[in-house]
Amino acid sequence: MPKESTIAAKQAVIDEIKGKLQKAQSLVIVNARGLTVEQDTAFRRKLREAGVDYKVYKNTMVGFAVKDTGYAGISEFLAGPGAFAFSYEDPMTAARLISKEVKAIPALEFKAGVVDGIVYDEKGIQAIADIPSREELLGRLLGSFKSPVASFARVIKAVAEKQSGPAAE
């Protein structure tokens, strides 16, 4: 009887992971070995506040869960300790937050990730994390639109002032 209950427990974990993968827009795998309890608690809180689901699973359970899915490519990165961050809203959120923490906590390191069905290694997911947010990119775009328009308006104003100057005399 105990063997059946362990199989059922393992299947429940695999089903939980599959459910998260179906809802997730991205997955980031990190090596969090070496974090202090305080660092880990603060790190988890930041991820939770941003809507990122962060959990440590056994690699074998994740391996079974990703088999025959769009996440199957991460199987090669399932060696050694790993923690998994699932982003449900914005696919970049987990990678960005973890990137900030990697800079602050050297013990934390990227292993791999999947964004929009594409598997990235450590360097690839770091490059993804360095892409500015949508809001920041839109701000830059609007700023670049505003600059030529403002310059054009100053030129028109100067021309208008020059033309109205002699007419007033």
C-alpha positions in Angstrom: 0.0 0.0 0.0 2.7 2.6 0.7 4.2 2.1 -2.8 0.8 3.1 -4.3 0.6 6.2 -2.2 4.1 7.3 -3.3 3.2 6.8 -6.9 0.1 8.8 -6.4 2.0 11.5 -4.7 4.6 11.7 -7.5 1.8 11.8 -10.1 0.2 14.6 -8.2 3.5 16.6 -8.4 3.8 15.9 -12.1 0.2 17.0 -12.7 0.9 20.2 -10.7 3.9 21.0 -12.8 2.0 20.2 -16.0 -0.8 22.6 -14.9 1.7 25.4 -14.3 3.4 24.8 -17.6 0.0 25.0 -19.5 -0.7 28.4 -17.9 2.8 29.8 -18.0 4.1 32.1 -20.7 7.7 31.5 -19.7 9.8 29.3 -17.4 13.1 30.2 -15.9 15.4 27.7 -14.2 17.9 28.9 -11.6 20.5 27.4 -9.4 19.7 28.9 -5.9 22.2 26.8 -4.0 24.1 28.9 -1.5 21.4 31.5 -0.8 20.9 32.3 2.9 17.5 31.9 4.4 17.0 35.7 4.4 18.1 36.1 0.8 15.8 33.2 -0.3 12.8 34.6 1.6 13.3 38.1 0.2 13.8 36.7 -3.3 10.6 34.6 -3.1 8.6 37.6 -1.8 9.7 39.8 -4.7 8.8 37.1 -7.2 5.4 36.5 -5.5 4.6 40.2 -5.5 5.3 40.3 -9.3 3.0 37.3 -9.9 5.8 34.8 -10.6 5.3 31.3 -9.2 8.6 30.0 -7.8 9.2 26.5 -6.5 11.8 23.8 -6.2 11.0 20.5 -7.8 12.9 17.3 -8.3 14.4 17.2 -11.8 12.9 13.8 -12.5 9.4 15.1 -11.8 10.0 18.1 -14.1 11.4 15.7 -16.7 8.3 13.6 -16.7 6.1 16.7 -16.8 7.8 18.3 -19.8 7.9 15.1 -21.8 5.9 15.6 -25.1 5.3 19.3 -24.4 6.7 22.6 -25.8 9.0 22.6 -22.8 10.7 19.3 -23.6 13.9 21.2 -24.7 14.7 22.0 -21.1 15.4 18.3 -20.3 19.1 18.8 -21.0 19.3 21.5 -18.3 17.7 19.3 -15.6 20.9 18.3 -13.9 21.9 19.5 -10.4 19.9 21.6 -8.1 17.3 23.8 -9.7 14.4 26.1 -8.9 11.7 26.9 -11.3 10.0 30.3 -11.9 6.8 30.4 -13.9 5.5 33.7 -15.4 1.9 33.7 -16.2 1.2 37.3 -17.3 4.3 38.8 -18.9 6.8 36.3 -20.2 9.7 38.6 -19.3 8.8 39.2 -15.6 10.6 36.3 -14.1 13.8 36.7 -16.2 14.0 40.4 -15.4 13.5 40.0 -11.6 15.9 37.1 -11.4 18.5 39.1 -13.4 18.3 41.9 -10.9 18.7 39.5 -8.0 21.6 37.7 -9.8 23.5 41.0 -9.8 22.8 41.5 -6.0 23.2 37.8 -5.0 26.2 36.1 -6.6 25.1 32.7 -5.4 22.0 32.8 -7.6 22.6 31.9 -11.2 20.6 31.3 -14.4 20.5 27.7 -15.8 18.1 28.0 -18.6 14.6 29.2 -19.6 11.8 28.9 -22.1 10.1 32.1 -23.4 7.4 31.8 -26.1 8.2 28.1 -26.7 11.9 28.8 -27.4 14.5 27.2 -25.1 17.4 29.4 -24.0 20.6 28.5 -22.2 22.1 30.6 -19.4 23.5 33.3 -21.7 20.3 33.4 -23.8 18.0 33.8 -20.9 20.3 36.6 -19.5 20.1 38.4 -22.8 16.3 38.0 -22.7 16.3 39.5 -19.2 18.3 42.5 -20.4 15.6 43.5 -22.9 13.9 46.7 -21.6 10.2 46.4 -20.6 7.4 47.2 -23.0 6.6 50.5 -21.2 10.3 51.6 -21.3 10.5 50.8 -25.1 7.3 52.7 -25.7 8.6 55.6 -23.7 11.8 55.6 -25.8 9.8 55.5 -29.0 7.5 58.4 -28.0 10.6 60.4 -27.0 12.2 59.8 -30.4 8.9 61.0 -32.1 8.7 64.0 -29.8 12.3 65.3 -30.5 11.9 65.9 -34.3 8.4 67.4 -33.9 9.7 69.8 -31.2 12.6 70.8 -33.4 10.3 71.3 -36.4 8.0 73.5 -34.2 11.0 75.7 -33.1 12.0 76.2 -36.7 8.4 77.1 -37.8 8.2 79.5 -34.9 11.5 81.2 -35.8 10.4 81.5 -39.4 7.1 83.0 -38.3 8.9 85.5 -36.0 11.3 86.5 -38.8 8.4 87.0 -41.3 6.3 89.0 -38.8 9.2 91.1 -37.7 9.7 93.2 -40.9 5.9 93.4 -41.5 5.5 95.0 -38.1 8.0 97.8 -39.0 
